């Protein structure tokens, strides 16, 4: 078979497979009759190790999770979370890749892996930059429709889809900040600001618990996890391993869209609908911003993005200052 791995440092977080191992995993998952012609490692993702594998009867995607010992508390068993969450994404099922096989036994390799169908189109990051801003407006309108459909799904409790679940939204957020801080401690990074936000979230429990109905959040729905046609029609959505139950306003898509008002991203709100603008909603949004900043801090450290890592401390400091400048609800 032809094999095209990426040139990664030997200590890279994403651990490459050998050609024989790729072939072995495909045959275990799809049958010993499978004939593997070629495999090319894909580089857009930043967590799983992913290959496009050319089989005699067509291509598939092989995704392999990090070893359990290398998974943080906030990223534990992401692939299993995605697998369990997929039925809840029924409103957008035609856009999702069909999972052909999953193996969580660790009998062949000490890592979870999935084999999925190949979606039509090209990754949005390869197409969007070459288009004019106005040409992207239909893309964002469609993204708003898709996000609204996902957020319409109700869940059994707050937290990762696979669990554990909490009865209240404040409990889920406080736990998330505590786990994130512990992950940063493990890496030797200062986590005092993340703990401070968690403390304030506990104090603001009544405010956070105004959110009483858990809704499905994709967790990572943005360009890197979207496939598009040449005219920017969305043809696929993937990688919902970060999916969880919570307040729709806390989803990654909402934060990323709201970061650049007055641009083509505003078309998103035409189909999604406006966000609540009450003082309570604005204060909750500060906690959601803090959660995203704490999560990306882990990735920025992992990929040695030192300047952006430092920025996360500045930005989280701004969130803390805003939280301390005014309180909604009981002191």
Secondary structure, DSSP 8 states (H G I E B T S, - for coil): -EEE-----TT-SS----HHHHHHHHHHHH-TT--EEEEEEE-S-SSSEEEEEEETTEEEEEEE---GGG--GGGTTHHHHHHHHGGGGGGGGGGS--EEEEE-S-SSSSS-EEEEE--SSEEHHHHGGGS-GGGGHHHHHHHHHHHHHHHT-B-SSBEETTS--BSSHHHHHHHHHHHHHHHHHHTT---HHHHHHHHHHHHTHHHHTT--S-EEE-S--SGGGEEE-TT--EEEE---TT-EEE-GGGSHHHHHHHTTTTSGGGHHHHHH-----SHHHHHHHHHHHHHHHHHHHHHHHHTT-HHHHHHHHHHHHHHHHHHHH---S--
